[in-house]
Amino acid sequence: MQQLINIDVPDLDAALAFYTRAFGLHAGRRLGGEVIELLGGQAPIYLLLKAEGSLAAGAETRRYARHWSPLHLDVVVLDLDAALRSALAAGAVQEGDVRSANWGRIVAIADPFGHGWCLLQFLGRGYDEIAG
């Protein structure tokens, strides 16, 4: 199975600038005028140009203010403090303190398009520290 990550954004150029600066990704292909492929992670990310207010899922319409979703993405980094500085400099908003656990450190952020992310730094054996 292969995963592809699709992220709706209202402005492709602003999204490209954010994700390349915040997460160190780089542009792959432009697919027409409404999709940009981002590479550099384990799964490609596709930025999809979708207007605010356009029909999303069900009766929902797209909105790019901060919103909650039961799905978010984690970005695993080697240095959480440096990654957080880069994300904030690119326009992310930190949501809460950096939290530590026996498996690592984590901090929640929001991108400029209202999507939630977590930056995650594994320590020791990572999730194996808590595996049964």
C-alpha positions in Angstrom: 0.0 0.0 0.0 1.2 3.5 -0.8 0.0 6.6 1.0 -0.4 10.0 -0.6 -1.2 13.1 1.5 -3.5 15.7 0.0 -3.8 19.1 1.7 -6.5 21.6 0.6 -5.1 25.2 0.6 -6.6 28.4 -0.7 -3.3 29.7 -2.1 -0.7 27.4 -3.8 2.2 29.8 -3.7 1.7 30.6 0.0 1.4 26.9 0.8 4.5 26.0 -1.2 6.4 28.7 0.6 5.2 27.6 4.0 5.7 23.8 3.7 9.1 24.1 2.1 10.4 26.5 4.7 8.7 24.9 7.7 9.4 21.2 7.0 12.3 21.3 4.5 10.2 19.8 1.7 10.8 20.7 -1.9 8.6 21.1 -4.9 8.3 18.2 -7.3 5.8 18.6 -10.2 3.1 21.1 -10.8 0.1 19.1 -12.0 -1.9 21.6 -14.0 -2.6 24.9 -12.3 -4.2 23.5 -9.2 -1.8 21.0 -7.7 1.8 21.1 -6.5 3.6 17.9 -5.4 5.9 18.2 -2.4 8.7 15.8 -1.9 11.3 15.1 0.8 9.2 13.0 3.2 8.3 9.3 3.2 5.0 10.0 1.4 4.5 12.7 -1.3 2.3 15.6 -0.3 -0.1 17.2 -2.8 -1.2 20.7 -2.3 -4.7 21.1 -3.8 -6.0 24.5 -4.6 -9.5 24.7 -3.2 -11.3 28.0 -2.6 -12.6 28.9 0.8 -16.3 28.3 0.9 -16.2 25.6 -1.8 -18.1 22.3 -1.1 -16.0 19.9 0.9 -17.3 16.6 2.4 -21.0 16.1 2.9 -22.7 19.5 3.5 -19.5 21.1 4.9 -17.7 23.9 3.1 -14.0 24.6 3.2 -12.8 27.1 5.7 -9.2 27.9 6.4 -9.5 29.4 9.9 -8.1 27.1 12.6 -10.4 24.0 12.7 -10.5 20.7 14.4 -10.3 17.4 12.6 -9.9 13.9 14.0 -7.0 13.5 11.6 -3.7 15.3 11.8 -0.2 14.6 10.6 3.0 14.2 12.7 6.3 15.3 11.4 9.1 13.3 12.9 12.2 15.4 13.4 15.7 14.9 14.8 15.8 18.2 16.8 12.4 19.4 18.0 13.6 22.8 19.1 15.1 23.6 15.7 12.1 22.3 13.8 9.8 24.3 15.9 11.8 27.5 15.3 11.7 26.8 11.5 7.9 26.2 11.6 7.2 29.3 13.6 9.5 31.4 11.3 7.5 30.1 8.3 4.2 31.1 9.8 3.0 28.3 12.0 1.4 28.9 15.3 2.4 27.0 18.4 -0.5 25.5 20.3 0.6 24.6 23.8 3.9 23.7 25.4 6.4 21.2 24.3 5.5 18.0 26.1 7.9 15.2 27.1 7.3 11.5 27.6 9.6 8.5 27.9 9.3 7.9 24.2 10.1 11.5 23.1 9.0 15.1 22.8 6.0 16.6 21.0 4.4 20.0 20.2 1.2 20.9 18.4 1.2 23.6 15.8 -1.2 24.9 13.2 -0.2 25.9 9.7 -1.4 29.2 8.2 -4.3 27.3 6.5 -5.9 26.1 9.8 -4.6 22.5 9.6 -3.2 20.9 12.8 0.2 19.2 12.9 2.5 17.8 15.6 6.3 18.0 15.5 7.6 14.8 17.2 11.1 13.9 18.3 11.7 10.3 19.3 14.1 9.6 22.2 15.5 6.3 23.3 13.6 3.5 21.6 10.8 5.9 20.5 7.4 4.3 20.6 9.0 1.0 21.6 9.4 2.5 25.1 5.7 2.1 25.5 4.9 -0.9 23.3 3.5 -3.9 25.2 
